[in-house]
Each structure stands twice: as structure tokens, then as C-alpha cells.
């Protein structure tokens, strides 16, 4: 791999200059919106931080691929400044926000003409999205009990030409309020007719999918936020959600070699892909079948006891259309979803920037968001119907997801004999040396024991499978107050060497050092 510095991101908020004078035509305003999407993703940071990662110690030759990988996997504050780092994510998100703000100011200075309403809507949604990413990576999970006390991140509403100005972070309640306002103002203005390739922009469906996820995370004391999550998700999924999901049978039948299946997974013509963003990333080195970074991986121990290869309400992984290959020469279990490509900047030396096309929103994950909202609202029948729809699309298993099935899979363990989670037994709660998919939930909102809890465990399990290597598991861990562990696996034996409790401040990744030096308040550490 070529070492690639983020040369365009030198300092905190060293963003696009105040170039509103150059935005003197509607065409230029539209062109600038291309820059309003972050050219970095959170996948590696979130995956390495989550319980989808173990340390493998079977061979001394197993090493981390980068300093970033080791720091993220061991929950240390990250000092690396290359692709996929907090530095890269912070800088690219604020650059995207700056572009959106330049567009909004230029539109305002032109008198807010109706002809630019779609661009105004896109800019508002883009600004909300970049702030949403920053808040979920660099802040604690949103809680109605603590949001007015937790640190937020700086919400930018103006274009800056000054490098490293001092900003206050505000509270998490304030940042979520700003994001909500941008979403509600932007949604009615989005128009698919303004895009040549809608899937590379916040088209109508992608904007509603983002709004649904936002309201799922924006938990209120009375859970009224979930009504909006369900409403916005349904506008995308229609009254026939099965027709909107990925054709997993067709995609899963495509050969794995030569990136053919990976290209199909991120195809803009696939109805399941709502928004695809090009991001600088070496994701494939970690989550592809490569012989690098083998010290910290999603390994067989995790896969077989709590994620993709263990028993779920669908049965086991033999039912998956999107099969999971076995690689006997490496401690990795991967779902080959995306492939890396290069943007060459030096033709002679053949060096450049590695990229992946990241599916930011898909209908399959949107269905899981709606199922979770249904379950938390006590609409159990509707939640089970959504799980059934996903199960039929993703697996060969037929029949319906019933309350009895969920009790059998995720309910109270009836017998202490045998292997937990097998047919007819229920399931024991996870212990780090006796793992299962069922981890104790401790959110700052109510989850009732019995059918509701069973549904949530099923949804979290399904989302963990569906979003493997894409970071969503980390957000579920934070939102549900799930305690996780750092484990070393050697010769099949597990040793626990660190614990991340519900209130561990490391759940909010530390800000980049250059940002802290610029005067921004760092996240607390014990």
C-alpha cells in the first residue's frame, strides 16, 4: 500500500475559503454541493472499537497493519493522521459542512429563489448528516436523561476563512436540536429531478432514510421520536417493503473473485442502495481477504458464538444467500462487500489515494431501523413482520418470525445443560468467556422483559449480521448501554484484558490532537 497523507487537511477547520463571490451562477452552486459529502467514513473506527473485534495471539506473526488499527482496537486515543482516522473524519466532515454553508449563504444572498430550493434542501441535509456523524463518533450516545450535560461538537452555520478559530462545543442536546431543525427544513425541498445520478446525492429516499435513523437515535422520554422514525422509513419502504430490499439471492450468487460481487453490492442501480459516498479508505485491507492486520479482527470465535455463524431466528449461516467464505490461513471472517479502487495522482509513479464506495443508507438497514422503532413502541406484530420480510430476502428460511420463535431463540434459558442457544433452550446472557449473541441491555430508556426484549435482541443480532464491517454495531452498543470486553484469543482460549462499561468515557472517541491544541475542549478520560 502507498502511504497517503491527507495533505488537504492541514489544520482544524482549514476549510474551503469564503468563496461566495465565486458562486455567481446557479450552476456553480450546484457544482459546489459535490463537496458537501464527507470524503472519509467511520467504518474502521467503529468496527475496531466494537465487539466485532478480538485480539488474535495464535501466532507471533499476527500484527496490526497500522498504528491506527492497534490504537482503535485497544481503545487508546488515536494519534495516527492517515486515512480512516479521527483526524481524517473530523477534517472531511467539517470541509463538507463548510461547502454546505457556502451554498446556503450564496442562496440566501441571491434572495432564496425557488429555482434553488432543491440545492438548499440538499445543503441542509448534508450539513445535518456530517454533524450527525461527528456527534455519534466523538460524543456519548444521545440520552434524554443526560443530553443536556454531555459534550456535543461544534455546529457550524457559517463559512469560515480563518484557520483554527476558537469554538465552543455546546451540549449534545443542542447539537441534536440543530440537526433536527436542518432535517425538517431540508426534507420538503429535496427534488430527485435536480440530480443526474441521484444515488450519489441526498435524493428523496436517502434523505428520508437519514431522517428515520436520526429519529431512532434521538430518543425522547415518551418515545415520540419513534413515530417519526416509522413515518419516514415507511415513505421509503412503501406498503410492500419486500419489493424494496436488495436481491440477496442474485447478488450472493455472483462470484467473489475479481470484485464482481463487490461491485454489484455498491451498484447505484440497485434499488436497495439509497446513498453511495466515495470515501478515502483502506477498508479493504482490514475487511477483505488480505493477509494483513491479523492481530485484531472479526475472527471465528466471534462469528461462531455471537455474530454471523451462530444460531439466530433465521437458523444458521448456511441459510444465507450472501455466503461467507472460509479462509483457513487467516483469523478473519469477512463478508466481501466493497472493493478498493485508486484515484491516481502521479501517473509515472502510480501513486494515489485509495477509495471505497460506501453505502451510507440502504433499504435493508432502514427496515431494521423501523423494526426497532416498532418494537420499542410496543407494535410487536409489525416488528415481527419486518423481521420476516428481511429473513425471506437475506436467507433461504421461510415461515414467519413469531413470538414463540423469538422466545425459543432469545428468551430465558430453560436448561443449564448443553450449548446455549440451541434448539428449544432459550439463550443465556453473554459472558466474555462463554459468549452468546444475547448481551445485557442497559439503555436510558425502557425495554420491557419478555417479548419486547426478545425482539430487540433479534433486531440487534440481525443488524449486526447485515451491517458487518460497516460500523453500525458500535452505535448499537452505545445506544443500548451494552458492556463489551477486549479479549485475547489463543488456541481457542479467551483471556479478558479490558472492559468498557456503559458510562466509559472512551465510548466518545477522542478528538484529534491538532483540534485539541487549537483550543477545542477534549473528551474526558479517566
N, C-alpha and C positions, 0 to 999 in steps of 0.2 A: 504494500500500500504506500502511496505517496503521502508524505506529511503535508498537510494543508492547513495553513493558518487562516483565521478569519480576518484577513487584512482590512476588510471594510468596516470592522467593528473595533475601533481603537480604544474608545473611551465610553464611559457611561453617557447614554443619550447623544453620542456623536452621530446624530441622525441626519436625515435629509435637510439641507438648508431651507430657510424660509423662501421657497421659490414660487410663491403665489403669483408673482409678476409674470412668471413664465406660463402660468396656466390661463392663457388668454383666449383659449378656444375650448369648446366642449370636447373636442377630440383629444386634446391634451389632458383634460381632466379624466376622461375615461382611461387613457393610457397609464396615468399615474396609479390608478386603482390596482393594476397588476402588482404593484409593490406593497399593497396593503395586506398581504398574506405572509405570515412568518416563514422564512426560509430555513427554519430549524424545527425539529419535532422533539417531543418529550419521551418518546418510546423507550430509549435506552435508560434514561434516568429513572423512569417509573418502573420499568421491568426489573432492573437491577436492585432497586430499593424494596421491591415487593417480596412476597413469599413464593414467587416463581423462580427464585434463585437460591441455590445451595453452593457451598464450597466443596470442591472435589479434591480429595487428598490421596487417591489411589496411587498416583504416580507423581514423583518429584518434578517430572517434565510438564505437569499441568501448571501453567502460569496465566496471569492476567495478560490480556492483549495490550491494554493501555493502562496508564495510571488512573484514568477516568473510571475504567471498569472496576478496578480494585477499590477505589475510594467509594464509588456508589454502592458496590455490593457489600462493603463492610460498614456502611453508614457513617463514613467520615465526611467532613466538609470537603467539597471538591475544589481542587486548585487548578486542575487542567483547564486549558482555554481553547481546545480544538473543537472539532465537530461534536455535536451531541451533548455538550457540557452545559451547566447552568449559565455560564458566560455567553455561550452561543445563543441559547434560548432567550435569555434576557435581552441581548442586543437586537436579535432579529425580531422579537415581539415589539420592542419599542420603536424599531425602524418601521415596522408595519403600521403601528399606531400613528407615527409621525406622518406617514403617507396618507392615511385616512384623514387625519386632522387637516393636512394641507388641502385635500379635496373638499372637505366640509367648509373650510374657511373661504376657498375660492368660489364655491357655490353660493355661499352667503353674500359675498361681495358682488356677485352677479345678480343679486336680488332673488335668489331661490326660484329660478324658473322651473315650471313644471316639466320641461323637457329634460331636466337633470334630476328629477325625483328618483329614478332607478339608481343613479350613481350616488345620490345622497343616502338612499337606503342601504346600498352595498357598503359604503364607507362606515355607516353607523354599526352595522352588523360586524364588519371586520374589526372595528375598534373594540366592540364588546368581546369578540372572540379572543383577541390577543390578550386583553386584560383577564379574561376567564382562565386562559392557560396559565398566565403568570400567577394568578391567585391560587390556583389548585396545586401548583408546584411549590411556590415559595411561601405559602401560608398554611395554617392549620385548616382542617375541614370546617366548612360553614356549619355553625350550630346556632339555633335560635337562643340558646342559653348563654353563649359566650361570644357571639359575633361582634358585640359592641365593645369587647375588651381585647380581642385578638388583633394583632398587627395585620393590616392589609398591604397593598402595594400602591404605588403612586398611580392615580388615574389621570391620564394626560388628555386635556381637551384643547390644547393649543399647539401650534407649530413652534419649535424652538430652534434658534440659530446659535445659542450659547452652548458651549461644551461644558459638561459637568456642573450645571446649576444645582442648587440645593433644593430638595423636595422632601416633604413630609409624607409618610406612608399612610397615615389615616388608619381607620379600623376596617376589619373585614366586612362589617355591616355596611359601611359607606361604599366600599368598592362593589359589593354585590348590588347595592341600590343603584349605582351608576350604570352597571352592566344591564340591569333590568330596564332602566329608562332608555338606554340605547336600543335594546332589542325591541321594545314596544314601539319606539319611534320609527325604527328601520323596517320592521316586518311589512307594514302596509305599502311601502314604497318599492319593494323588490319587484323587478319585472324580468322574466326569463327572455323576453324579446330583445333585451339590450346586450345579450351575450352571443358570441359566435360559437363558443364551446361552453355551455352552461355548467358542466361538471367541474370546471376549473375556477368557478366563481361561486359566491353565495347565491345560488339560484333559489327559487321559492321553497322547494322541498328541503334543500340543505339548511336554509335559514330556519324553517320550522323545526327541523331535527335538532339544530343547535338550541333553539328556544326550549324544546322539550327537555333536553338534558340539563339545561340551566335550571329550569324549574324543579327538576328532580333533585338537584343538589341544593337548591335554595329553600331548605326545609323551614316551614313555619310551625309555630306551636300547634295550630289547629290543622296542619297538613293541607291547607287550602291551596298551596303551591302545586299540589299533585293534580288538581283539576286542570290547571293549565298545561301541565306535562301531558296528560291524557288527551286533551283537546288538540294540542299542536302535533302530537305524534299521530293521531288519527287522521288529521288532514293530509298527512303523507301516506300513511298505510292504507287509507281508504277503508271501505267496508269489506274488502277482500284482501287482507294482508298477505295471504299466501301467494297472490299474484305479484307482489312487490318484492319478494325476497330473492336472494341470489339463487341461481340454479346450481346448487352444490353438486348435484349428480353429474351434470355436464362438465363443470369446472374440475371436479375431482377425478374425472376420467381422463383428463389431459395429462400427457407425460410430464414428469417432473423436470427432466433434463433440459438444458438449454433455455431455461427461464420461460418456457412456453406457458406453463400453468401460472407462473407468477405474473406474466403479462396479462393473462386472462383475469386474474384476481383484481388487478387495478385498472381494468379496461373502462374507459369513460362511457362506453356504450352499454355497460352492464347497468340495468335498472337499479341494482342494489347499491351502487356507488353514488352517493349523493354529492359529495365534495371530495376532490382529489387535489392535494397540495404538493408541489415539488419542493423537497427539503434537502439541504445538505446533510449527509449522514453516511456513516459506515455501518449502519444497522446490519447489513447482510453478513458482515464478518462475525457478529455475535449470534445472530439468529438465523443463519443459513448453515448448510452442512460443511463448514470450514473447520480446519484443524488448528484453530487459534482461539485464544481466550477460554481455554478449557478449565481453568481453575474455578470459575464462577458461572454456573449455567443452570438452565431448567433441565434437570437430569432425570434419570429413570426413577429414582426414589420419589421425587415429587410427582412425576407423571403417573406412576403406578399406584400411588396411595392417596392423591388428593386433587389431581387435575385431569389430564386428558385420557389416561389409560385406566382409570379406576371406574368402579360402578357408579352410574348416575341414573336418573329416572329414565333415560333412553336405553339403558343396558350398558354395554362397554364400547370401547373404541372400534371394535370390529364392525360396528354398525355405521361408522362414519363414511359418508361419501368422499370427504376430503381426507384421504388416508394419511397417516403419519408414518413416514419411512423409519426403518430401524438402521442405525449406523453402529456397527459393533466396535468400531475403532475410536469412538469418542463418547464422553459422558454428556451427550446433548440429546434432548428430544425436541425436535423442531417441526413447526408447520411452515412449509416453504410458501410464504405468501407474496413476498416482494423481492425484487432483484435490484441490484445496484447498477447505476449507469454513470457515465462520466461526462462532465462538461469540460472539454479540453480548452485550456487557455494558453498552452505552449505546444504548438503542433510539432516542432522539431524534437523537443524532449519528451513529448507525450505525457505531460503532467496536467493536472486539472483538479476539479472538485468532484468528489463522489456524491451522488444524489440517490434518493429513493422517491417514488411517487407514493405519498402517504394517504390512505383513505380516511379522511378526517371524520366523515359521517357515513354510515351505511344503514340500510333499512333493517338488517338483521339485528344490529345493536340497538336501533331505535325501538324495535319490537320488545327487546329485553327491558329497555327503559320504561316502556308503557306497562309491561307485565309487572314490574316492580311497583310502579305507581298504583296500579290496580290492587296489588296485594296489600300495600300499606293503607289503602283506602277501605279495605275490607271487602273488595269486589273480587272474591276468590274465584268464582266461576269464570269471570273474564280473564283473570290472570292465568288460570289453567288452560284456557282456550289459546292464549298467546303462546304458552309453552308448548302446547300440542302442535300449533302451526309451525313453530321453529323446529321441533323434533322431526316432523314429517319432511321438512325441507333439508335438514342437515344430516339425517340418518335414515337408515332403512326401516327403523322401528315404526310400526303402525299402532292403531288403537289410540286411546285418549289418555292424557295425563289426568288422573283422578286424585281426589284427596286420599284415597286408600293407598294408591301407588306412592304418593309422596310421604305418607306415614311409614310405609314399608321401607323406603329408601333413606329418609332423613329424620324419621321420628325417633322416639325414645328407644334405646337399646333394650330389647326384651330379655335377651340371654347374654350372659357374660362369656359363654363358650364360643369357640370358633373365631373366624375372622370378622371383624366389624364391617358392616356394610354389605354383607352377603344377603342372598335372597331370604326374605321373611324375618330378618332380625332387627330392623331398625339400624341406627348408626350411633356409635359412641362419639362424644365430642373429641376433637383433635387434641392430642398431646404431642409435643415435638419429637419424642422418640417412638410414639405409637400414632402415626398420622392418619387422619381421615379427611375428607373434604369438608366436614362439618366443624366450623370453628365458632367459638362462643361470640355472640354479638353483644356489643355494649354501646349502642348509639345514643345520642342525646335526644332521641325521640322513641316513642313506644313501639315495640314489636311484641305482639301477644304470643304466649306459648301455644303450642299446638299447630293448628292449620296454617296460621299466618307465618309463624317461624319456619315451618316446613317449606312453605312457598318461597320465602326469602332465601333459604339455603339452596333450594333448587335453582333459583334465578341467578344467585351468585356463582354457583357451580357452572351453569350453562354459559354465563357471560365470561367466566374465566377460561373456558374452552374456546369460545368463539373469538375472544379478543387476545388470545395468547400472543405474546411478543409486541403488543400494541399499547401496553401501559394502563389499560382500564382497571386492572386488578388493584393497582396501587390506590386508586381513588376509592374503590370499594372498601379497602382496608381502612382508609382514613375515615370515610363516612360512617362506617359501622363499628368503629372503635375496636377493630379486631387486633388482638395481641399477636405479634409474629416474632419469629426467632431467627437467629443466624446459627446455622448448623454446619458442621463439617461431616462429610460422608466419606468413610474409608472402609473398603471391603464390606460394604453394606451396613456398617455400623454408624450410628448417628451420635455426634457429640454437640451439645449446645454451648455456644460461647458468647452469645449476646441476646438480649431480649428487648423488643420495642413495645412498650406498653401503650395503652390508649392515649395517654397525655404526654408521651415522649416528645420533647420539642424537635427532635430530628425528623419528625413527620413533615415539618416545613423545611425543605431544603435550604441550606444557607445561601444567601445572596453572593454573587461573585465578589471577590476581594476588591477589585477595582471600583465596584459600586459602593462598597462599604467605605473605602478610602475617600471616595468623593463626598461622603457625608451622610449617606443613607443609613438609617438605623438597621443594624444586623438582626437576624433572628436570634432569640435567646438560646443559650446552650447551658447544660448543667456543668 
